[in-house]
Amino acid sequence: MDTSRSKQGPDHLLVLVHGIMASPKDWTYGEAVLKRRLGDNFFIYASSSNTYTKTFDGIDIAGRRLADEVLDVVKKMSSLRKISFLAHSLGGLFARYAIAILYSLETENAGQRSAQIVPTARGSAKSRCTSGLGAVAGLEPINFITLATPHLGVRGRNQLPFLQGLSILEKLAAPLAPLIVGRSGAQLFLTDGDPSKPPLLLQMASECEDKKFILALAAFKNRVLYANVSYDHMVGWRTSSLRREKDLIKPSHRSLDGYKHIVNVEYCSPVSSEGPHFPSKAARAKEAAQRTPNTENTEEYHQMMEEGWLEEGGRQLPFIVLALPCSQQHTRQERVASQRWCRCYLARGGQHQAAGVTAMSSCESLALAF
């Protein structure tokens, strides 16, 4: 351990983000594990700005709250130089939205703006990141990790396994989602907003004028997602592993050497930074799904979205990603060029709420990522 660094205070901020209807208490065990393994150079902070029913307010609103919370932490700790995120379930979408805000703030009028956003105790701006890919909250972005996050939203059947494929439940899922879980529900079912405009999750798969969703993710050195292949009755393997249904394969029952609960690790191909389009036929399908959210309309809309989202222009993922662990033999230029994502599949993840605990208690890859 670098004793001189620890005396100055932790230099790496690790933000833990909980999921829907949860609180920082959900990270009690995981936080203890990470503190023990990572040491004094890390400041591990469990987000508390979106507890319980606040998670219903919408991904965009919760993301803004999280961004403000992170800025407050950074402003109070002058020793911080690096930042990482570890997010569970819906919290992964909150974190993706938040980093776009933090990255946009940092890169807008870069030289002068950063000094205003993240002042040190002495009144000067914190040092910018050394990667050349930009900064998040004025710090060097290192790791962005999600656990069982519905990156592609939800649509019933294979994405909400607890519905058991029952048509009556699937018919009710989309119209009832906004009533039960507010704006977040509509956003997860891709039926939010005006019918002529792309849903929020599709917007988050591209660059917007005021939020650089892709560039913010590209700034992180490493990105990894964990997806449960079984026993997750909240978020299906399909959406948490960023796959089309036809791409789902039968996972191996054998674990990888040294990692008890991981059955497979996959490194994905590069993706374009140009986001998927939202054609007029998709807008019509969205309007039909909003007006009459029956199985036929919602299935047609989601199928159309899925094909365009994951296939258009060779696009395999909704955002730019980088493999984890990052190979030491690659140069920075090679890392930027590769821009890949690493999928880690958990064979026996247990309940959805236990996904984070399973990953941290049985797999050292999370600690090794840092």
C-alpha positions in Angstrom: 0.0 0.0 0.0 1.2 3.5 -0.8 1.4 5.0 2.7 2.2 8.5 1.5 -1.0 8.5 -0.6 -3.1 7.1 2.3 -1.9 9.8 4.6 -3.2 12.4 2.1 -6.5 10.7 1.9 -8.1 8.3 -0.6 -7.6 9.1 -4.2 -10.1 6.8 -5.8 -13.9 7.4 -5.4 -16.0 4.2 -5.9 -19.7 5.1 -6.1 -22.1 2.3 -5.3 -25.6 2.7 -6.8 -28.6 0.6 -5.6 -31.6 -0.5 -7.6 -35.3 0.0 -7.6 -37.1 0.3 -4.2 -33.7 0.0 -2.4 -31.4 2.0 -0.2 -27.7 2.3 0.7 -28.3 -0.5 3.2 -28.5 -2.9 0.3 -24.7 -2.4 -0.1 -23.9 -3.1 3.6 -22.3 -6.4 2.9 -20.7 -5.5 -0.5 -19.3 -2.3 0.9 -17.6 -4.2 3.7 -16.1 -6.7 1.3 -14.8 -4.0 -1.0 -13.3 -1.9 1.8 -11.5 -4.9 3.0 -10.1 -5.9 -0.4 -9.4 -2.4 -1.8 -7.7 -0.7 1.1 -7.4 2.9 2.2 -6.7 4.4 -1.2 -10.4 4.0 -2.0 -13.3 6.1 -0.7 -16.4 3.8 -1.1 -19.6 5.8 -1.2 -23.1 4.3 -1.3 -25.5 6.6 -3.0 -28.5 7.8 -0.9 -30.2 10.3 -3.2 -32.6 7.8 -4.8 -34.0 5.7 -2.0 -37.2 3.6 -2.2 -40.0 5.3 -4.1 -37.7 8.0 -5.4 -36.5 5.3 -7.9 -40.0 5.6 -9.5 -39.4 9.2 -10.5 -37.7 8.4 -13.8 -34.2 7.4 -14.9 -33.4 11.0 -16.0 -34.5 12.6 -12.7 -32.7 9.9 -10.6 -29.7 10.3 -12.8 -29.6 14.0 -12.1 -29.9 13.5 -8.4 -27.0 11.0 -8.5 -24.8 13.4 -10.5 -25.5 16.2 -8.0 -24.7 13.8 -5.1 -21.4 12.7 -6.7 -20.3 16.4 -7.3 -21.0 17.1 -3.6 -18.8 14.3 -2.5 -16.0 15.3 -4.9 -16.1 18.9 -3.8 -15.7 17.8 -0.1 -12.7 15.5 -0.8 -9.7 17.3 -2.3 -7.6 14.1 -2.4 -9.7 12.4 -5.0 -8.2 11.9 -8.5 -10.1 8.8 -9.9 -13.7 7.7 -10.1 -15.5 4.4 -10.6 -19.1 3.2 -10.5 -20.6 -0.1 -9.4 -24.3 -0.2 -9.9 -27.0 -2.8 -9.4 -30.1 -3.3 -11.5 -32.0 0.0 -12.3 -29.1 1.8 -10.6 -27.0 1.0 -13.6 -29.3 3.1 -15.8 -29.2 5.9 -13.2 -25.4 5.8 -13.3 -25.3 5.8 -17.1 -27.4 9.0 -17.1 -25.4 10.6 -14.3 -22.0 10.1 -16.0 -23.4 11.8 -19.1 -24.3 14.8 -17.1 -20.9 14.8 -15.2 -19.0 14.4 -18.4 -20.9 17.1 -20.2 -20.3 19.5 -17.4 -16.6 18.7 -17.4 -16.1 19.1 -21.1 -18.1 22.2 -21.6 -15.8 25.2 -21.6 -13.2 22.7 -20.3 -10.5 24.8 -18.9 -12.6 27.2 -16.9 -15.7 25.1 -16.2 -13.8 22.3 -14.5 -12.4 24.7 -11.9 -15.9 25.9 -11.1 -17.3 22.4 -10.8 -14.6 20.6 -8.7 -12.5 23.1 -6.7 -9.9 21.8 -4.3 -9.5 23.0 -0.8 -7.0 25.6 -2.0 -9.3 27.0 -4.6 -7.6 25.5 -7.7 -9.1 23.0 -10.1 -8.4 19.3 -9.7 -6.0 17.8 -12.1 -7.7 16.5 -15.3 -7.6 12.8 -16.1 -4.5 11.6 -17.9 -6.2 9.2 -20.3 -7.0 11.8 -22.8 -10.5 10.6 -23.1 -12.1 13.2 -20.9 -13.1 13.4 -17.2 -16.1 12.6 -15.1 -16.8 15.0 -12.3 -13.3 16.3 -12.8 -11.8 12.9 -12.1 -10.1 10.2 -14.1 -12.8 7.6 -15.0 -11.5 4.1 -14.3 -14.2 1.4 -14.0 -17.9 1.3 -14.9 -19.6 -1.9 -13.7 -23.2 -3.0 -13.7 -24.9 -5.9 -12.0 -28.1 -7.3 -13.5 -29.1 -4.0 -15.1 -31.9 -3.9 -17.7 -29.9 -2.0 -20.3 -32.5 -2.8 -23.1 -35.5 -2.1 -20.9 -38.2 -4.8 -20.2 -40.9 -6.3 -22.3 -42.3 -9.3 -20.5 -41.7 -13.0 -21.1 -37.9 -13.4 -21.1 -37.2 -10.0 -19.6 -39.6 -10.3 -16.7 -39.3 -14.0 -15.8 -41.6 -13.7 -12.8 -44.5 -13.3 -15.2 -44.0 -16.9 -16.1 -44.9 -16.2 -19.8 -48.6 -15.9 -18.8 -50.3 -13.8 -21.5 -52.8 -12.1 -19.1 -49.9 -10.9 -16.9 -47.9 -9.7 -20.0 -50.9 -7.8 -21.2 -51.2 -6.0 -17.9 -47.4 -5.4 -17.4 -46.9 -2.5 -19.9 -50.1 -0.4 -19.0 -49.7 -1.0 -15.3 -45.9 -0.3 -15.1 -46.3 3.6 -15.1 -49.0 3.2 -12.4 -46.9 1.0 -10.2 -43.4 2.3 -10.7 -44.1 5.7 -12.2 -42.0 7.3 -15.0 -39.3 4.7 -14.5 -41.8 2.0 -15.5 -42.8 3.7 -18.7 -39.1 4.3 -19.6 -38.3 0.6 -18.9 -41.1 -0.5 -21.3 -39.9 2.1 -23.9 -43.3 3.8 -23.9 -42.3 7.1 -22.4 -42.7 10.5 -24.0 -44.2 11.6 -27.2 -44.9 8.9 -29.7 -42.9 10.7 -32.4 -39.8 10.8 -30.2 -37.4 7.9 -29.3 -37.8 6.5 -25.8 -35.2 7.6 -23.2 -33.2 4.3 -23.3 -32.8 4.7 -27.0 -31.6 8.2 -26.6 -29.1 7.0 -24.1 -27.6 4.8 -26.8 -26.4 7.8 -28.7 -25.0 11.3 -28.3 -27.5 14.0 -27.5 -26.8 17.7 -27.8 -26.5 18.3 -24.1 -25.5 14.8 -22.9 -22.7 12.7 -24.3 -23.8 9.3 -23.3 -21.4 7.5 -25.5 -18.4 9.7 -24.9 -19.0 9.5 -21.1 -18.8 5.7 -21.2 -15.8 5.8 -23.6 -13.9 7.8 -21.0 -13.8 4.9 -18.6 -10.8 2.6 -19.0 -12.9 -0.5 -18.2 -16.6 -1.4 -18.5 -18.0 -4.7 -17.4 -21.5 -6.1 -16.9 -22.7 -9.0 -14.9 -25.8 -10.9 -16.1 -27.5 -13.7 -14.2 -28.3 -16.7 -16.5 -30.7 -18.2 -14.0 -32.8 -17.6 -10.9 -33.1 -13.8 -11.6 -36.8 -13.2 -11.5 -36.6 -9.5 -12.0 -34.2 -8.8 -14.8 -33.9 -11.4 -17.5 -30.5 -12.6 -19.0 -31.5 -11.0 -22.3 -31.6 -7.4 -21.3 -28.9 -7.6 -18.7 -26.5 -9.2 -21.2 -27.4 -6.9 -24.1 -28.6 -9.7 -26.4 -31.4 -10.4 -28.9 -33.5 -13.4 -28.0 -32.2 -15.4 -30.9 -28.6 -14.8 -29.7 -29.3 -16.4 -26.3 -27.2 -19.5 -25.8 -27.5 -22.3 -23.3 -24.8 -21.4 -20.7 -22.3 -23.9 -19.5 -22.8 -25.4 -16.0 -19.1 -25.4 -15.4 -17.5 -22.4 -13.7 -14.4 -20.6 -15.0 -11.1 -21.6 -13.2 -10.7 -19.4 -10.1 -14.2 -17.8 -10.4 -16.8 -20.1 -8.8 -19.9 -18.3 -9.9 -18.9 -17.2 -13.4 -19.6 -19.5 -16.3 -18.5 -17.3 -19.3 -16.8 -14.1 -20.1 -17.3 -12.6 -23.6 -15.6 -9.7 -25.2 -17.7 -7.9 -27.8 -16.9 -6.2 -31.0 -16.5 -2.4 -31.5 -19.6 -0.3 -31.9 -20.2 2.9 -33.8 -20.7 6.1 -31.7 -23.6 7.0 -34.0 -26.7 6.1 -32.2 -29.6 3.9 -33.6 -32.3 5.8 -35.5 -36.0 6.0 -34.6 -37.8 5.7 -38.0 -41.4 6.7 -38.5 -42.6 3.1 -38.4 -41.1 2.8 -35.0 -43.0 6.0 -33.9 -46.2 4.5 -35.2 -45.6 1.2 -33.4 -44.8 3.2 -30.2 -48.0 5.1 -30.4 -50.0 1.9 -30.9 -48.3 0.3 -27.9 -49.1 3.4 -25.8 -52.7 3.6 -27.0 -53.5 -0.1 -26.9 -50.9 -1.9 -24.9 -51.9 -5.4 -25.8 -49.5 -8.3 -26.5 -49.6 -7.9 -30.3 -48.8 -4.2 -30.2 -46.1 -4.3 -27.6 -44.5 -7.4 -29.1 -44.3 -5.7 -32.5 -42.9 -2.5 -31.1 -40.3 -4.2 -29.0 -39.2 -6.5 -31.8 -38.8 -3.5 -34.1 -36.8 -1.7 -31.4 -34.6 -4.7 -30.7 -33.6 -5.3 -34.3 -32.8 -1.6 -34.9 -31.1 -1.2 -31.5 -28.8 -4.1 -31.7 -28.2 -4.6 -35.5 -28.4 -1.2 -37.2 -25.1 -0.4 -38.8 -23.4 -3.4 -37.3 -24.2 -2.0 -33.8 -24.1 -4.8 -31.2 -24.5 -2.8 -28.1 -26.3 0.4 -27.1 -23.2 2.1 -25.9 -19.4 2.2 -26.4 -17.6 -0.3 -24.1 -14.2 -1.6 -23.3 -13.1 -5.0 -22.1 -12.3 -5.9 -18.5 -9.7 -6.6 -17.4 -7.9 -4.2 -19.6 -4.9 -6.0 -21.1 -1.6 -4.4 -20.0 -0.1 -5.1 -23.5 -2.5 -2.7 -25.2 -1.5 0.9 -25.7 -3.9 3.7 -24.9 -4.6 4.2 -28.6 -5.4 0.5 -29.0 -7.8 0.6 -26.1 -9.6 3.6 -27.6 -9.8 1.9 -31.0 -11.2 -1.4 -29.5 -13.9 0.2 -27.4 -15.3 -3.2 -26.3 -17.6 -4.5 -23.6 -17.0 -7.5 -21.4 -20.0 -9.7 -20.4 -19.7 -11.8 -17.3 -22.4 -14.4 -16.8 -23.3 -15.6 -13.3 -24.4 -19.2 -13.3 -26.2 -19.3 -10.0 -26.9 -15.7 -9.2 -29.8 -16.5 -6.8 -32.4 -13.8 -6.4 -32.1 -10.5 -8.3 -31.4 -8.5 -5.2 -28.6 -10.9 -4.3 -26.8 -10.5 -7.6 -24.4 -7.9 -6.3 -23.7 -9.9 -3.1 -23.1 -13.1 -5.2 -20.6 -11.3 -7.5 -18.7 -9.6 -4.6 -18.6 -12.6 -2.2 -17.6 -15.2 -4.7 -15.7 -13.4 -7.5 -12.5 -11.4 -7.0 -12.8 -9.9 -10.4 -14.6 -6.9 -9.0 -11.7 -6.1 -6.7 -9.2 -7.0 -9.3 -10.8 -4.5 -11.7 -9.4 -1.8 -9.5 
